[in-house]
Amino acid sequence: MTATAESATDRLRNRVSLVVVIASSLVGAALALLTIGGVALVPLRGPVSMDAIFVPLVVVIGFVAAWLGYRFTALSQQATGLTGILGRHLFSRTVIAFAVAIVAFIGARVFFFALDNAFIGGSVQSWLVVIMAGVAGALWALIVLSWAYELDLVSILQLGLLALYGGMFSSMLIVEDKAWYTESVSFLGGDANTDMLFNLSVVTAGLVVFILGLELPRRLQRLVDDGTMNAWQLAIFQTLLIVISLGIMAVGFFPWGLKPGFGLTHDLGSHSMLLIFIVLMFFVRRLIPILDDRFMQTSRIFGVLALGVAAGLVSGQMYFAVAELLWFILLGGWLYLFLRAALRALEAHPTVSETAPVAMPRNARLLTVIVPGILVVGMALVSIAGLVSSQPA
């Protein structure tokens, strides 16, 4: 990109930022006025409350600001042609904006839940709430835009992990049955107080991993072009990432114990995800040979710890919910370290100037579609069979 083009892009970005920030401030104030009506004192939570104003405000502004901000990222500039712009590009842009909205929803809900418990019966003057909503709308839009402009694969994964862990741990705070830990973490997906919060956060994390399954292999393609790895290694790696993402989403889409058949589908997704993660912890360098020894040593430690959790569970030394929490922490931590190590190794890998692009073999491309497709169809059939068998004769 030339200096002139960069200058034009910067000017457009600044104009977009100014418009979005002003519009967000006006939307915040207007939403507060419409919600409050003639109420003089606004409580922290309830039908007409600060919670009812600020939660939808940060969700909507977060989605819109992230969606617009993505336009100026390096990821957006890499999308070429109608297929790239309307396909992978639009999907990634929408998922990232959705993830920001979910994180905003989780944060706002937990904030007002804590505030309400700290100041029981507290309320705020209506005129002050209107000012606060306008300022909050502008500040939140500015924060999201600033983050979106610097977006990369690592920050996308951080967003997904924030949604996952934020939704999970906030659900633990507000779950109705405080003995949930005697069942499983998935119990949070069926509780009346936490079902939407927990399930949305898990599905969001799965969608973010799916984006990594699309974007990271595109970065790794140059290793295929220069002969460092072959197309089948790349295809297998991409397939495993996509299957992992589908397994994570299955946990949120099919809450355990909510309906007949959902439990089997839920377990199929979660167990396949866990198994693939542990295999990758030990053998990921067989697929991506540029990973360094330091990362592989750390990766194997993660694998041993994950197997240790399984041993503790089988021996009856811990609750199943505790084992699940430890696995979630280990898997998220490993994925973050892996992504950083892979991108660092790619950056250090010498670029060969005159290498012709190597097309992925047709069978390898089919692998990235057929295996995840079989998993999706299998989970759907199991759920349908469970629902049908539960119907009275």
N, C-alpha and C positions, 0 to 999 in steps of 0.2 A: 504494500500500500504506500503510495507516495505521500510526501509531506502535505501537499494540497488536499488530498483525499482525507488524510488523518485530521486535518484542521476542520474540514467540512463536517466530518463525523462528530468531532468534539462539539462543534457549534450546535449541531442537531441534537446531540445528547443533552447539552445544557438546556436547550429550549424545552425538550421533552421533560426534563427534570423539573424545571420551573412550573410548567403547566400542571404536571401530576401533583406536585407538592401543594400548589394553590387549590387545585380541585379537591384534593384529599382533605384539606383544611375546611373547605366549604361543605363538603359532604359530611364530615364529622359534626360540624355545628348544626347542620340541617337535620341529621339523624337524631341528635340530642333533642332538638326542639320538637320534632315530631313525636318522639317517644315520651318525653316528659309531659307534654300538653300543659295543663294548668297546675301541675303539682309543684309545690313550693320547696319541699325537701325530698331529695331523691335517695332512696335506700341503696345499699351496696348490691343486694341481690333481690330478685323477684321479677314479676311480670313487667313492672315499670321501675327500672333500676339502672345503676351504672353498668352492671353486668349485661343487661339487655341492650345497652348502647355500645359498649366498647368491644364486646366479643364479635358481633357481626361487622363492626367497623374495621377492626384489624384483620379479620379474615378476608373481607372484600378488597381492602386496599392492598393487603399483602399479595393476593392473587394478581390483581391488575398491575401493580408496580413490578412484580417479578416477571410477568408476561411481557410487559413493555421493555423492561431492562434487558431481557435476554437478547433482544434485537441487536444490541451493541457488543455482545460477547464474541470471543474468538470462536466458540462453538457454532454460533450463528453464521459467522463469516465462512466457515468451512462447508456449509450446506450449498451445494450447487445443483442446478437443474430443477425441473418441476418436481421430480421424485424426492430429491433431497429436501426441498423447501416444504412441500406439503406432506411428506411422509415422516422420516426420522426427525427432521428439524421441528416440525409442528408438534409431534408427539413429545419430544424431549422438552420443548418449551412449555407445553401444557402441564406435563407431569411435575416439572420444577415449580411452576406457579402454584399447582395444587399442593405440593409439599410445603411450600412457604405458608399457604393458608392453613394447613393442618397444624403446623408448628405454632402459628399465631393463635389458633383456636385453643390448643393445649395450654399454651402459656397464659392466655387471658383467663381461661376457666380456672386454672390453678391459682392464679394471682387473686382473683376475686373470692375464690373459696377460702384462701388463707386470710384475706382481708376481712371477710365476713366473720370468720371465727376469732380473729384478733380484736375486732371492734363490733361486738354483738349489738345489733340494733342501731348501728351507726348510719348516718345519712349526710348528704352534702347539699348545699344551696343549689337550686336549679340553674341560676345564672352562671355559677362557677362551673357546673358540669358542662354547660354549653361551651365555655371557653376551653376547658380541659379537653373536650372532644375535638375541637378544632385544632388545638396545638398537637394533640396526640396523633391525629390523622396526618398532619404535615410531617411530624418527626418520623413516624413509622414509614411513610412513603419514602422519605429521604434515606432512611436506613436501608430499606429493601433495595432501592435503586442503586445505592452505593455498593451494596453487596453483589447485586446482579451484574453490574458492569465488570466486576473482577472475577466472574464465575469461571471455574475450571472443574475438572473431574474430581479433584480432592474435595473442594467445597461442596460439590453436589452430594458426594458420599457423606460428608459431615452433616449435611441437611437431612439426609435419610436416616442416619443414626440418631440425630437429635429428635426426629419425629418418633422413631421406634422407642428409644429409651425414655423420652419425655412422656409419651403416651402410656408406656408400661408403668413407670413409677408414679405418675399422677393418678393412674387408675387404682393403684394400691392405696392411695390416700383417701379416695372417695368411694371405694367399693362398699356395698351395703353389708355383705357377709365378711366380717373381719377375720374369719377362719379360712379364707380362700387358699392360704398357703398349704393347707392340708390336702388340697385337691391338686391343682396345677395352675400354672400361669395362664393357660388357656381358659380357665374358669372366669377370668376377668372379662373375656369376650362374650359371656352369657349373662353377666350380672346386669340388672336393670339400670344401675347408676353408671356403669362403665362400658357397656357394650359398644356404643358408637365411638367413644374415645379410643378404646383399646384396638378395636378392629380397623378403624380408619388409619391409625398410626402404623399398624403392621402392614396393611395393604400399601401405604405410602412408601414404606421402606422397601417393600418388594418391587414397586415400580421404579424406585431409584436404582436398585441393583439391575433391573432390566435395562435401564439406560446405560449403565456401565457395560452390560453385555453387548450393547450396540456400538458404543463409542470406543471402548478400550481396544477391541480387535482392529478397529480402523487405524489406531496408532501403531499397533503391532504388525500391521500389514507390511511395513517397510522391512521388517526382519525376514519376512517371506521373500520379498523382492530381492534381498541381497544374499539369500541362502542360509541365513543364520538359523532359521526354523522352517519347517515345511508347512504346506497348506493344511495338511491333516491335523497337525498339532494345533494350529490356530482354530480350525473348525471344532475340534474336540473341546478346547478351552472355552470357546464362545458358547457351545452347547451346554457345558456344565454351568456356566454363569447364568444362562437363561433358565435352566432347570432349577437352580438355586432360587432365582427370583420368583418363579412360579410356586415353588414350595413355600416361600415366605408369604406370598399373597394368599395361598390356600389356607393358611392359619387364620387370616382375617376374614376371608370370604366365607369360610365354612367353620363357624365357631363350634367348638367341641361340646356335644351334648345338647345343642339347641334344637336340632331336628334329627330324626332317624336318618342314618346314612352320612350325616355331616361328620360324625366322629371318625369313620374310616377314611373319608376324604381328607380330613384335617391331619390325621396321622400319616397318611401316604405322603402328603406334601412336606410335613415337618421332618419325618424320618429320612426321606430322600435328600432333603436339604442338609441335614446334619451329617449324613453319611458322606456326601460329596465334599462338604467342607473339611471333614477330618482326612479324607483321602488327599485332598489338595494340600493340606498342611504338611504332609510328608512327601508328596511327589509332584508338587506344582512345577519344579524345575525341569521335569521330564517334558513338560509342554512349553515352558518359557525358559529357554536355557541361559538367558542373559542375567537372571537373578543371581545376586552375589551370595557368597558363603555366609556372611553375617546374617542376612535375612533368613536363609534356610535354617540356620541354627535356631534362630528365634521361632521360626515357623514350626519346627519339630517340637520345640518346647510347648507351644500352643497345642499341638496334636497330642502330646503326652498328657497335658492337663485335661484336655477334653475327654480322653480315654479314662483318666483318673476319676473324673466326675461320673462317668458311666459305671466304673467299678464301685464307687461309693453308693450309687443308686442301687445297683444290683445286690450289694451286700447289706442293704437296709440301713445305711449310716446317715442318710439324708432324705428329706421329703422330695418327692418328684418335682414340686414347684421350685425348690432350691436348686435342683440339678438343672432345670430349664433356665432359670435366671443366670446361672453360671455359664451355661452353653451360649446363651444370647450375648453375654459380655465377651466371652472368648471369640465367638464368631465375628462379632462386630469389630473387635479390636484387631483380629487377624486380617480381616478384609481391608481395614484402614491401612495397616502396616504394609500389606501386600501391594496395594495400589500405589502408595508412596515409593516403595522399592522398585516396582515395575516402571513407573514414570521416571524415576531417577536413573535407572539402568538404561532406559530408552534415550534419555538426554545425553548420557555419557557414551552411548554406542556410536561409533563412527558412521557417518553417512557416506554411502558410496554414490557418487554423482551420476554415473552412467549405468544404471540398472533398469532394465525394462520391467514394468509391473508384471507380477505373476498372478494370473487369474486362479481363483480357487476352483478346483475340480468340481464338476457337477454333483458327484456323489457326496463330496464334502459339504457343499452348500445344502444339499438335501438333508444331511445329518442335522444341521442347525435348525431345521424346520420339523423333521419327522419325529425326533426324540421328544422335544417339548410338546409337539402335537399329541403324541401318544399319551404323555402324562396328563395333558389337559382333558383329552377324551376319557381316559381312565378315571380321573377324578369325577368328571361329570356323570359317567355311567354308574359309578359306585353311589353317588349321591341320589341319583334317580332311582336306582334299585332299592336303596334304603327307604326312600319316601314311599315308593309303591308298596313295598312289603309291610309297611307300618299301617297301611289303610285297612280298615275292617273289611272282612269278606262280605 
